[in-house]
Amino acid sequence: AGVEVILALGTLIEMALTQLTINVRYSLMSLSLSQKLDQSFTLPHRLIASFGITDEVFGVASSKKDPLKPIYMYGLILLPFIGWTLGTLLGAVAGNILPQSVNSALGIAIYGMFVAIVLPPAKREMGVLAASLISIGVSLALAFIPLFSFITSGFAIIVSALAAAVVAALLFPIKEEDE
């Protein structure tokens, strides 16, 4: 998203808001997981584990029924951390030796990963499905309806995310456990 904002000659404010909108999810994921932590999760453990919260780690950890223990989280975080680090290294090396057509084809793999992350909860929870579809719809509208042509790609991400979150929160509120 940052590169798209730069290519569209977006402003620094747009870049900052886009990155904030995209990455605020890590704070929300951490808040959600904090409700599932075992008593042995001291402040140092929380700080260390917070470094490794990614979409994948959150997906697996949030589906666990039992309280989360530090050793479980460290084990859960370790493999994706190694995978992302080695993947970045290999991607940088391979990007310099693979033909451009292969590089372009591999560029869509990240979208497949996000679909794989969103699809299981979207099957179980109507709110997740609704938020995903609303975000897709708003994004398409902003991209293809000429009336919205003045909205840059960075702000389109912000508008899509906020619209989806607001509508899904209003239509599919999550009830507290004690209700």
Stockholm file with secondary structure:
# STOCKHOLM 1.0

chainA/1-179         AGVEVILALGTLIEMALTQLTINVRYSLMSLSLSQKLDQSFTLPHRLIASFGITDEVFGVASSKKDPLKPIYMYGLILLPFIGWTLGTLLGAVAGNILPQSVNSALGIAIYGMFVAIVLPPAKREMGVLAASLISIGVSLALAFIPLFSFITSGFAIIVSALAAAVVAALLFPIKEEDE
#=GR chainA/1-179 SS CHHHHHHTTCCHHHHHHHHHHHHHHHHHHHHHHHTTBCTTCCHHHHHHHHHTCCHHHHHHHHHCCSCBCHHHHHHHHHHHHHHHHHHHHHHHHHHHHSCHHHHHHHTTHHHHHHHHHHHHHHHHCHHHHHHHHHHHHHHHHHHHCGGGTTSCHHHHHHHHHHHHHHHHHHHSCCCCTTC
#=GC SS_cons         CHHHHHHTTCCHHHHHHHHHHHHHHHHHHHHHHHTTBCTTCCHHHHHHHHHTCCHHHHHHHHHCCSCBCHHHHHHHHHHHHHHHHHHHHHHHHHHHHSCHHHHHHHTTHHHHHHHHHHHHHHHHCHHHHHHHHHHHHHHHHHHHCGGGTTSCHHHHHHHHHHHHHHHHHHHSCCCCTTC
//
